Amino acid sequence: MLFFLGFSFAQLYAQGKYAPYLESFEGERVLEYYHGEGSSELQISEQHSQFGQSALQWDWSRKGAYFESSNFSFLENNAEDLVYNALFPSSPAFIFSVYQEKPQQGEVKITFLKGGNEKMWFTINLDFYGWRSLRVPFYEMEGDIPEKTLPVDYDALQISSLVDAGRLYFDDMIFSQYQDDRFPYPDLTVPFIKADQDHSIDHWMPLISNLELLDRLDPNALTDSASQDIALIQSRINEELYPRDVQEGYDQVKEDFEQLGLYEKAGTVAGPPLTYNVEEVYYDSLQQGPRIHTNIHAFGKEIRKLAEAYILDSAREGNHAQEYKAMFVMASRYYLDQGWQKGSSGGTRHHVGYATRELTEAFYMMREPLREAGLLEEIGESLQWLTNLGMILEEEDQFNVNIDYLNTQSYNHLLQLFLTANPETTAALLHSFSRYLTVILAQQDKEWGFKADGTAWHHNGHYPAYAVGAFQQVPRLLYHLSGTQYRLGAEGHANFKKAFLSTAEYSHLYDWGFGNAGRHPFEGNTITKIHTGYQLMVKAGNPAGDRAIDEEVAEMYVYLWGEAKDAFAEGLKEQGIKAASLPAYKSFPYGATAVQRYQDWAAIIKGYSKYVWSSEIYARSNRYGKYPANGTIELLNRGGEEGSGYVQEGWDWNRYPGATIIYTPLEELEPEEALLMFLSEETFAGASYLEGNGVFGMVLDESHGKNADGLVAENEISFPGKLTAQKSIFSFGNKILCIGTGITSVDAVHPVQTNLFQTLLGSGHSLIRWEQGEKEPQFPLEGTTTSWIIDPYGSAYQVLDGGEIHFQKKTQNSYHNKYSVRSGEVNPSLKAKGVKETKGDFASAWLHHGHRPKSASYQYVIYPFLSPPQQEEWKDNISGERDFEVLQADTLAHIARDLTENSTAYVVFEADQWQGMGLLEGVSAPSLLMIKEHSPNRISLSAVNPDLNFPVNSKKKNGFDNYSRPSLLTIRLAGNWSLDEGGEVLSIAHREGQTLVELSCVDGLPTQLSLHKVP
């Protein structure tokens, strides 16, 4: 193979056709194309190299010395390699690695010439040692630079010295490769990159300004109490991190270390390139050979094993501790020499927090050996730069909560505070860290974070899958810092706690369902991952800091795990802790979500609006996820999604239960857009609830909207079918009443339907019932009925308006959500496992509204999870008198009454046209209300304007700042009513036999009032 490669390049040299996209400086013949003036000496050297075996060594002896070449080619922009190119533009960049053995003051200038004249240039600072890998966009340089995204044009490269003498090694030089404009990062070598960018856009990017804050830190003297608290925090961290048992023996640990390929060389530790995101850079295996390198994540895992082995061997007075320490120190020197140093960005290290957890833990665990080797400060500063630790020293008005930070970097930051030889510095940073966390966890009015209703926002929406990481990491911080002067402030702790407990309230028992799955439908959307987080939240105490355990969290823990033979839960029970009782109905307006509970089941109800996106579709994830929020109702028993019949294998992505949809072949259902997070132009999506009952409403409108993750200038979007509807869902005890009106579409090819159910067929769940049977399971099966149907899991659906139910049982062939039929690509993630097509046996039912319907409608009621005896008796019981009634169902309002509870629920879509009904004679704005009549003289009322009323911000992708502003709602009640104590209103007045109640509605949360009648 080596002979073949050499022969191939020899041919190219001989034919004069050697003009590479990348130069790796392999072999002496490369020097034919690189020329230096008299005080420059060039040679191919194996002393230091990255990929391949050698690099270009340049020695110079005077200021102004230079070398140059005209032998290169440019890579074109390959759109197939840039999946999100339309959304995230890319531009040509000059990419290279450079090595220096000792730092010096001064600069080297890199110039790009055209026709012998300087066209573009930039300089690099020489105050570094080791490797620096750089990605410099041409549009960031000086001179006659191209505009972003446009190709570059030059015919000669010149590198010249602005210092008297020196030596540099250049390797892996790419003369022009398109790079995603978001990711070339500045550092101390090329500080000019992104100098004019709003740095809050990218929280991953290390900032020189934050590094300077760390450098300027002037800590106070250490007090005895601070010293004691620091020792307590360290002991808690050590208890968590330090190993208790041997994972691998000495021989295995040594063998794994040797696989890193490290060796001493001329006073440094050499080895394969230590990389991150290396796949983003062009590679030429003909020049560079096999791509042999060590990924930083794998490196971190390996040295963490070394750290564990050292700690265990030291504790047990074994024979190998000194050898483990020597290996670890050697690996640390290699890490630094490879350019993982303070002030170095390696070209880019975006999303690096996901890859450095084990790395940080290893360095924390080995801080004493690092101190002895004189490396502790340099290692600490490296990590503090890499993860932007200096941001905790900024002014509070610069703090911004971010779920990614809490997941991937917050715990690393805590560990990094101890990677210093100065305990005074640790104490000062702990104070700043606690202040930072307190502020960001309390923030409800930022782009992302924990909102007033308990939702967790990421990617401009409620996103539990991302929040799980924060719910795993923040409890560790709360616990480790609890009971010390560094504990988090009550406001931050309390707001986080509310979001943390909300995970159980929008899930059942552990699953949060497909409506809030983001781009991960049916892929482990469960809060079981934060089991340990719940334990730590209990032990962290309450937000006020005056209780050793948090009893509210403890009660929720017992609710979740009290029946699972869980030792921690048993311990809480012995302390008198009882299981929490979850509300029968609760809404999460920032997620356009409501949850109804009854006995052992829950219904998760989901919509979307102008502010809350419908789903997240990525280029290779959730490709067919258009409908999971079209007024869906996911019925869950205690078995969660899978136990309730919801699985991906064979799932028809049109058939989300409760959704009103245009039934479309999957090949057409997949959008053309690589990224799509649809926002309608409708503000009506939300819920109100009162004393266990609730009502949800939304205006469904696909005719026009925005892409919440599209380009700001090009984010308007619409769907050709222009589907619209008004949908409401009334939750009355053991039943769910569903109403739809104004169902309209212009699609003449595909039918409009409202789904009742889609559930997996299996053992014990193979029978569906309707008026004429089934007594014995049949498969396949299809038919219609005009009255009722019971699905395989025992939920009954009764049509109230004479509509026809279509049903079927069959083998369904579908596509995996991570496979794009348009592109033919499969997501390489482990979740996809290379699967393109899926298959499964399902039962499904729906209401058919036809093609191009104009103001179609439906009314049906669901009785979830009937017991077998109830199912047997259903046909007889259905003919009895109903305990509810529909009072109005048109485009103005949906109104229904629960006769058992003597309560009426109102969904008022058109407030200015609606004439009122019963006690409610009018409202000033579209709203959802409930009135319960306890007696002729006493009522309870809840009301909400579902318009979240976000401030408009044209610079944001979704067009808004993500927080609710108050809006007024005036309610007109028949008769004279006065407010009982405790109710909060802006005003209440009596006028001509009516009572006018003025409310301030904010966050989409209902205001609940008690009133009594007065003369």
N, C-alpha and C positions, 0 to 999 in steps of 0.2 A: 504493500500500500504506500509506504513512504517513497519507494522508487517511482511509483506511478505519479504521485504528487509532484515529485521533483522533476520528472520527465515532462509533465504537463506544463509546469512553469518555465522550464528550459525552452520548450517550444515557443511559448508566448514571448519570452525575452528575445529569442532568435528571430522571430518574425516581426519584432518591433511593435507588437500589439498589446504590450503590457501597460494597461491604463486602469488600475483597479478602483473599485468603489471604496475599498478599505485597504490600508497598508499596515501589515503586521511586522514588517521588517525582518522577514525570515530569509536569510542568506545574503552573502556579500554582493550579489549582482544587483540588489536593490540600490546600492550606492551609485550605480550608474545614473540614477534618476534624481539624486539629491546632491546638490552642489553647495559648498560653502566658500565664503571669501577667505582670504589668507589667514586670518586669526582664528578661524573655525576649523575644528577637526571632527569629522564624522566617522563613526565605525559601527558595525553591527556587533552588539554585545549580548552575552548571556548572563551578565552580572545581575541585571534586574529585568524582569519581563512580566507581562500580564498573560494574555492568551498567546499560545505558541511558545517558542523556545528562546526568542531573542527580542531585542528592542534596538532602537536607534540611539546611540550615545553621542551627545554633542558636547564638546569641550570648546570653550572660547576664552580668549585672553585680553579682550579689549571691549569697551563700550561701543556699541554699534555693529558688532560682529553679527553675522547672519548666515543662514543657509536657506535654500529654496528648492522648489520642485514644480514642474508643470505636468507631472505624470499621474493623472488621476481621472476618474469619471464620477458622475453624480447619480445617486439613486433617485428614481422617480417616485412620486407619491403613489403608493399602491393602495387603492381604496379598499381592496379586499382585506388588507391587513389592518385597516382602520375602521372598525365596525361602526364607530360613532362619529365618523368624520364630519357628517353634516351637522351634528350637534356640537362637537368639540373639534374645532379646526386644528390642523397641524401645519407646521411650517418647517422649511429646511434648517438644519442645525449642523454645526461643525462639532464632531465628537472625537475625543482623544483621551488618552491616559498619559500622565507625565510623572516622573519619579525624580526626587531630589534627596541626596544623602544627608545633607545638613541644610537647615534653613538659613536664609540670608535676606537682607533688606534690599528692596528693589523690584524691578519688573522685567518681564520679557514681553515683547510685542509680537502679536501674530497678525500678519497682514495678508490680504487677498487682493491680488493685482489683476488688472485687465489692460492688455496692450502695453505693459511696462509701467503703468501708473497705479498708484495706490487707490483702491476702490473702497475697501472696508477694512476695519481693524479692531482689535481689542487687546487689552493687556492682562497678564496674570501676575498676581503677587507671588513673590518667591519666599515668603515667610512661612515655609512649611518643610516638613520632611516626610519621606514615604511617598506613597502613591496618591495622586489626585486624578479622578476620572471626571471629565467635564463634558457637559452638553451645552453648547452656546448657540442659541438661535441667531441667524444672521440679522434678523430685524432688531436684535438687542445691541448690535455692534455700533461703532461710529463710522461716519463716512456716508457713501452713497449706498444705503442699505435698501433691500427690497421690502415691500410691504408684507405684512403677515400673509401667509399661505402661498405667496408667489414664489416661483423658482429663483434660484440664485444663479449668477453668471460671473465667473472669474476664470482666469486661465493660468494663474501662478499663485503658489503659496509661499510666503516668506516668513521665517521666524527669526527675530532679531533681539539682541540683548540691549537692555538699558542699564546694565551694571558692568563693572570692569571685567569680571572673570567668573567662570562657574562651569558646572556640569549638570546636564539634565538628560534623562532617558525618556524617549517618546515611544509610545506603542499604540496599536489598535486605532489608527487614525482613519476616521470616516469623513470624507470630504464634503458630503452633503447628504443627510438623511432626514426625511420628514419626521418630526416628533410632535406629539400632542402638545399644543401650546400651553396647557395647564402645568406641565410637569418639569421642564428644565428649572432647576432651583438655584438661587444665589448661594454663595458662601464667601468665606474670606478670600478665596483665590479669585473669584469672579463676582464681586459684590454688586456689580451694576445690573445683573439680571433681575428682572421684575422690580426694579427700583421704584417704578411709578404705579405699581399694582396696589389695589386695596388689599392689604395683607389679611383681612378678616375673611377673604374669599376662600382661602385654603389653610385650614388649621393644621395640616400636616407639615407645612413648609417651615423649616427653621428660620428664625429671624435674627439678623445681626443685632438689631436693637434690643432684643430680649437677652442675647448673650452679653451685651454691654450692661444691662441691668444686673446680671449676676456678677459681673466683674466689679461693679461699683458697690456691691453689698458691703455694708459696714456694721457687722453684728455687735450687739451689746455683750457685756460680760455674762457668763453663765451663772444662773442662780442655783442653789441647792435643789429647790423644788423643780426647776426645769430639768436638772440632771436626773432626778428621780423619775420624772415623767418620761423622759427619753428612754431611760432604762426599761421602764414598764412597756412602752411601745415596742421596743426592740425585742423584749422577751415574748410578746404576743406574736410578732412577726416570725421570730425564730421557731416558736412552737408550731406555727402553721407550715413554714417552709422546710425546716430541717428534717431530714429523713430519720425514720425510726428503725427501718430494716434494710438490709443489704439488697439492692436490686440486681446488681451484677457483680461477679467476682473480679479479682485483680486482673486475671488474664484477659477477660472480655473487655474490661475498661481500657486496658493498655492497647489491645488490638484495635478497638474503635478509635482511640486517639491516633494511632499510627495511620489509620485510614485518611486522616486529614492531610497527610503528606507534608508535614512541616519539617524544616531542617535549618540549622544554624548556617549562616553564610555572611562572611565579612561583617560581623558585628550586628547583623539583623537576623530576623527569623523569616525565612522565605517559605513559599508554598503556593498552591493554586490561587487564582484570584478569589477574593472574598466578596461575594456579589449580592446584589439585590435588584430585582426587576431586570435581570440581564437579557431576558427575552425581548425587551423593547429595542435592543440595539442589534443592528445588522451583524451577521457572523458569516465568515467565509472559511468553511472547513478545508478548502483546498490550500489556503495559506496557513490557517491557524491550527489545523488538525482537529481532533476531537475536542468538543467544548468541555474541557475539564475545569471545574471550578467548585467552590464551596459556597452554598447559599447561606446567608446570614442566619436564617431560621434554623437550618440543620446544624450550623456551628454552635448556636446558642444551646440547642438541645444536648449537643455533645459535651460542651464544657459544663453544663449543669450536672451531667452525670459525673464528671470529674469532681465537681464541688461536693456532691453528695458522698462520693467515695471518700474524699478527704475528711469530711466532717465525721462520718461514721468511724473511719479508721483511727482518727485522732481521739475520738471519744472512747474507743475500745483499746487504745494503746497498741494498735496494730503495727505491722512492719512496713507499710507502704505509704504512710502519710507524706513523708518527704518527697517521695517520687511523684505522688499525685500533685503535690504543690508545685514541683518543678515543671510538670507537664502543663499545669494550669497557667503558670507564669509565662511559659513559652508560648502558649496559645494567645495570651493577652498581648504579648509583644507583637505577634503576628497580626492580630486584630488591628493594632495601632499602625503598624507599618503598611498595612493594606489601605490605609486612608480613612479608617473609621475613627476620626479624631475630632476634637473640638474645632468647629469652623469649616468642616468639610461635608459637602452634601452628596458626593459621589455622582454628580450629574442630576440625579433625582432620587428621593427616597420617600415618595408619596405612599401613604397607607402603611408606613413602616411599623407602626405600633402593633399590627397584627403579627409581626415576625420577630419581635424583640422581647417578648415576655420572659422566655427562658434565659435569654442572654442577660437581662437585667437581674433576674433572680440569682443567676450564677455569680455575677460580680458582687452582688450584695452578700451572698453566703461566703465569699472568699475575700472579704474586705481586709481581714488581718494579714493574710499572705500577700495581698496586693500592697498593703502598707509597708510590709517588710521589704518588698522588692522595689519600693519607690515608685509604684505605678498607680496608687490609689487615686490621687488627685487627677491624673491625666485620664484614667478610665472614667472617673466620675464626671469630669467635664465633657468627655466625649458623649456620654449618655444624656447629660443635661442639655447639650446642644441639639442632639439628635431628636429629642422629644420636646424641645422648646420649653424647658422648665422655667426659663426666665419670665414667661408670661404671668406666673403667679405674683410677680413683683410689679406688674403694671398697675395703673390707676383702675379703680373699680369700674369706672364707666367704659373701660375697654374689655371687660370680662364678658364672654359669651358662652353660654352653655352649649355643649355638643355631645351627643350620645357616643359618637366614635371616640372622643377623648375619654369619656368616662369608662368605656369598655376597654380600650387598648392601652391607654397611657396613664390614667390616674393612679393606679396601683404602682406602676413603674415609677412614677414621680415620688411616691412615698418612699420606696426603696432607695431611690437616688439621693434623697436627703441625707442618707447616712454614708454616702460614698465621698467622704471628706475627712481629712485628718483633724479638722477644727470643729469641736462640739458646739462652739458658739455659732458657727455657720449653720449647723444642723438645727439648732434651736430657732434661729431667726427664720430659716426657711420653713420650719414646721408651723410657725405662726402665720406666715404668708400663705402657706398651702391650705391651712384650715380656713383662713379668711376667704381664699379663692373658691374653695368648694362650697362654703356656706352661701356665697353670693350666687354662684351659677346654679346650684341646686334649687335655690329659691326663685329663680327667674321664670316667669310665666309669659313674658311679653317679647321673647326673643324668637328668632326664626325657628329654632328647634328647642327641644327640652321638654320639661314636664309642665303640662298645662293645668288650668284651674279645675278641670273636670277629672284629672287623674290620668289622662292620656299621655303617651310618650311620643314626642314628635321627632322624626328624622326624615330626610328627603321630603320635607314640606308636608308631612302627614303623620298620622298615628301609625306607628310601626313597631309592634311588639317584638318582631324577630330581631331587630337591631337593639331594642331596649333591653332584651334579656342579658346582653353583655354587661350593660350598666348595672342591671339588677344583680349580677353576679359579683361585680367588682366593688361598687360603692358600699355595700354592707361590710365588706372587709375593712374599708377605711373607717367607717363609723365605729366598728367594734374596736379596732386597734387604737383609735384616738380617744375612745370613750373614757370618762372618768379622769381625764387629764386636762391641763390648761389648754391643750390643743384640740379639744373636742370641737365638733362642728357646732355652729350656732343653731338655735332652735328653729329659725325660719327656714333654713336650708334643709335641715333634718326633717322637719314636718312636711314640707312640700314633696320631698323625695318619698317619705313614708306613705303619703297619700297615693302617689303613683305606684308605689310598690304593692300596696294592698289592693289597688285597683286591678292588678293582674288577675287576682282570683275573681273579682267581680265581673270582669268582661270575659271570663273563661268558664268552662264547665267540663268536668271537674278541674281538669288541667288544660284543656284545649281551648284556644281562643278562636278557632274556626277559620273558614275560608274567606270570610268577608274582610278580615283584617290581616290576611296572610301576605300582603304586599306582592312580591314576585315569587313567593314560595308556597304555592297551594299544595296542601296534603303532604307537607315535608317537615314533620316534627314540630308543628306549631303548638308547643306545650310549655307550661311553666314548671314542669318537673326539673328543668335545667337549673332552676333557682332554689332548689330544695335547701342547699347549704346557705344560700343567701338569706332565706327565712330564719334559719337558726341564728345566724350572726346578727340579724336585725333584732331578734329577741334579746340577745346578750348585750347589744349595744345600748340598751336602755331607752327611755322615752326621750323625745326631743327637748324637753325642759331640763333633762339631765338629773332629775331627782328620783328616778326609779332605776334599780339595777337591771330589771328586765322590762321590756315593753309588752304590757299585757294585751294590748290590742293585736299586735303582731302574733303574740303567743296564741291567742284565740283563733286567729286565722290559720295558724300552723296546725292546730288540733283539728280544725275543720278539714284541712287538706290532707293531712297524713295521720289523723288520729285513729283511723280504722286499718292502717297498713302495718301493724306490728312494728311501729317506729319507736325506737328507744327514747329519742328526744321528746316525742309527743307523750309517751308514757310518763316521763319525768315531769312534764308540764301538768299533766292530769293529777299527779300526786301532789302538786302545789295548789290544786284547786282550780286550775285553768279549764274552762269549758270551751267547746267549739263555738266559733263565731256563727251568728245567724245572718245570712246574706239577705239583702233586700229582695222582695218579690219583684221589683221592677227598678231598673236604674238606667239612666241615659248617659252617654258619653258624646256630647255634641261635637267636640273637636274630631271625633271619628265618625260622625253621623251614624252612631251605633246605639242600640238599646238592647237590654237583656231582660227577658221575662223568665221568672223561675216559678215552678210549682212542683211540690214534692221532690222527686228525684230527677226531674228534667229541666232543661232550660232551652229557650229559643233566643238565638242571637240574630238580631235584626239589623240590616245594614243598608245604607244609602250613600249618596254622594251629592255634592253641590258645587257652588261657585268657589268654595273654600276648601272642601274636602275631596281629594281625588278618588276616582272609582277603583282603580287598581294600579299596580306598577308592572308595566310590561317592559322587559329588557330584550336585547338582541337575541339572547339565548336563554331566556327565562320567562316563564308565564306567557308564552307566545300567543295563547288563545284566551287570555284572561280579560275579556271585555266586560263580562256580565256579573261578576261576584258581588256587586254592590247595587244592582238594579232593583232595590227593594227586596232583598233576599231574606229568607227565614231559614236558618239552619237549626233543626231540631236535634238536640244532643241529649242522650241519656248518660248515665255515669260511666259508660264505656268510652266516652269521647267520640272523636270523629270516626275512627275505624269501627268502634263498637256500635255506632249508629248508622253504619252503611255508607260512609263517605271515604272513598279511596281513589287514587289516581288511575290505577290500571283499568282502562276501559271507560273512564269518565268522559261523558259527552259535555264538552266545555260550554255548550249552549244551555245546558239544563240545570243551572243553579236553582235550587228550590226557592219559590217566591218571586223570582225575577220575571219581569215582563221584557221580552226580547224579540228580535227578529231572528228567526231560526235560519242559520247560515251554514253552509258546508265549512268544515274547519279550514280548508284551503283559502277560503274567502274571509273567514273570521279572523285569521291572523292579520294584523295591520301591516301596512308598508313601513311604518316608522320603526326605527330601531329601539327608541325609547318612547314610551307613551304613558302618561299619567293624566287621564282625562278629567278636566274640570268643566262642568256645565256653566251656563250663565244664570242658573237659578239659585236663589238664596234660601229656598224652602227645603230644609231637610233637618229634622230634629224630632224631639219627643217631649211630652209632658207626662207627669205621673202623680198619683195621689192615693195614698193609703192602700198600696199594693197593686192597684190597677195602673195601666199606662196606655198611651197612644202615641204612635209614630206616624209621621207623614213626610212625603217628599214629592217634589215635582221632578219627574224624569224628563229630561230633554237632551237628546243627542244631536239636535240640529245645529248647534254652534257652541263652541267652548274653547278652552285653552289646554295646552300641554304643560303641566306643572313642572316638567323637567326638560322643556325644549329651549331653543334659543329665544332670548327675550324678544328679538326682532321678528321671529318667525314662529311664534308659538300658538297661533290661532289654528283651530282644527274643528272639523265637523264630520259627521258620518252620513253617508249618502241616503240612508233610509229615513233620516230625520224623525226618529221615533220619539214620541212624547206621551206622557200620561201623568195623571195625578193618582198617587198611591197612598193608602193609609192602612195601618195595622193596629187593631184595638186588642189590647191584652186584658182580658176579663177572667181572672182566676185560672180555671183549668182549660180555657179556650182561647183561640186566637182568631179574631174576625178580620178578614181581608177585603178591602174595597179598592177597585180601580175604575177610574172614569177618564174620559177624554183621550182614550188610547188611539193614536193616529200615527200613520206612517205613509210615505210616498213610495215604498218599495213594492213594485208590481211583480217581483219574481219570488221573493222569499216571504213566508207567512209570519205574522206576528202572533206570539203565544205568551201565555203566562204559565210558568211552571208550578206544579203542585209538589212533586217530589221526584227524586232520582236516588235510588238506594241499591246497594250491592245485594245480590241474591246469595244466600248461603244457608248453611245448616241452621234450622230454626227460623230462618227468615226467607222463605221461598214462596209464601202464599200471599196473594192479594185478594181482597174481598170486595164485591160490589153487589148490587141487588140480585143478580142472577148467579152468584157464586164467586170464588172458586172453593169447592170443597176439598179438592185434591190439587196439588201443584201441577200446572201445565207449563210446558216450555217448548218452543217459544209461544208467545201469546200476544194478541192485540185486540182492542175493542173500544167501545164507547159506552158511557152511561150518563144519565141526566140527573142523577140524584146524589150518590155518595160513593166513596171508595176508601178502603183501608189499605195502607201500604204494608210491606213485609215486616215492618218493625212495630206495627200496631197503631200508627197514627191515622185517625179518621179525617176525611175531607168531605164536607157537605156543601154542595152548590146551592145557593139561596135564590138565584135569579133565573133559573131555568137553563143555565149554560150547560154545554156538553163537555164531559170529561173524556179525553182521549187517554188511553193507557196502553202499555206494552211491557212485555218481558222478552229480552233477547240478549244475544251476545253482541256487545258493542266493541267496535274497533276504533281506536282513538290514537292521538299522538301524545307523546310525553311532553309536558309543559316546557321542557328545556330543549326541545327539538324544533327547529324552524323549517317548515315545509317549503317556505319561500327560498331560503338560502341553502337548504340541505345540511346545515350545520347543527351539531349537538354540543351542548355545553360540556366542557371537559371536566366539570366538577364531579366529585364522587357521588353526589345525589343522582345525577343523570345515569351514570354507569354505562354510557354509550347507547342507551335505549332510545330508539326513535318512535316505534309504534307500541301501543299497549292494547290489552284486550281484557274484557271482564263481562260477567253476566249481571245485568241490571234490570230493575223494574223502574218505570217512570210513568208520570202522568202529567197532563197539561190541559189548559183551556185554549181553544183555538179561536183567534180573532180574525183570521183570514188575511188576504193580501190587501194592501193599501186601505186598512180600516180608517174610518172617520168617526171619531168619538165613540169607540167601542167601550165596553165596560165589563166588570165582573164583580161578583160578591160570593165569597165562600168562607166557611168557618172550619178551623182545624181543632181537633181534640187530640193532643199529642200522647203517644205511648199508652194507649189503653191496655189494661190487663187482658189476658185471654178471656176471662168471664165477661168483661165489658165488651170485648169484640163480639162475643157470641150473642150478647143481648142488644147489640147496636141497632140492628134492623128494627127491633120492636120499640126501642127507646127513642129513635129518631122522629117518630111520628107524634111524640108528645109535645106539650107546650114548651116553647123556647123561653129561656131565661134572659134573653137579650132581644133587642130590636134595632133595626136600621131606620133612622128617622129621616136622613137625607143622604143622597149619594149622587152628586152631579159635579160639574166643574167649579162650582162656587164653594161647596163645602161637603165634607163627609161627617155625619153625626150618627152616633150610636149610643144606646143606653144599656147599661147593665142593670137588669131588673132586680137581681139578687142584692146588689150593693146600693141600689137606688142612686146610681151615679151616671152622669152623661158626659161623653167625651166629644169634643168638637175639633175638627181639623178645618180651619177656615182658610181657603186658598185665595179668595177674592174678597177682601174685607170691605171694599168700597161698594160692592154690589150685593153682598149678603144681607138679608133683612132680619136676621136673628131667629132664635128659636128657644122656647121655654124661658128659663130665668135669664139667659144670655141674650140681650137685645141688640148687641153690636160690639164690634172691636175696631180699633183704629188702624190695625195693620194685620197682614196675614199672621196667623198664630195658631197655637195648639192649646186647648184649655180642657180642664175637667172640673165638673161641679158635682159634689156629693151632698145630697139633701139628707141630713141627719133627722130633721124634723121640719115642720113648716116654718120654724123661726130660727133654725141654725143650719149653716152650710159650711162646707170646706171647698176651697177653690185652688187650683193650680193653673198657672198660665206662663207661656213663654212665647216670645217672638224668636223663631228659629234662625233668623238672619244674624250670623255671627258678626257682621259689620266690621270686617277687617279693614284697616287703613290701606288705601291704594298706594302701591309703590311700583312704578313702571320699570324700575331697575331690577326687580326680582323676577325670577323665572315664572313664578305663579302669579305675579302681578300684585302681591300684597305683602304687608308686614303681618306676621302670623299671630295676631292677638285680637281679641274681641273688644269692641268699644260699645258703651251703653247705647241703647235705643229705647225710645219711649213706646209704651203700649197703654192705651186707654180702654178700659172695659166698661160696658154699660149693662148694668144689672136691673132687672125689673124689681121695683120696690125699693124701700129704704133699708139700707143695711149699714151696720157699723162694724168696725174692725175690733176683733178681740185682741187682748194683750199679746205682744210678741210679734205681730205682723209688721212688716216693713213695706211701706208704700210711699210714693212721692206726695200723693194727695188723695183724699176721698171727699166727695161732695154729693149732696142730694139735689136733684133738679127735676121738677115736674114728674114726680113718681118714679124716678130712676136714680140709681146710685152710680156715680162715675168714679172709678178707681184707676188712678194713674200709676203705672209701674215703670221702673227702670230695668230693662232686660239686658243682661250681659252674659257672655260665655255660653249662651244657649241653654242655661240651666233654669228650670222653672222656679217661679216664686210661688210659695204656698201660703195661703191665708185661711184663717177661720173668721167667719162673720156671723153676726146675729142680727135679727130683724128688729127694727125700731119703728115707732109710730111715724 
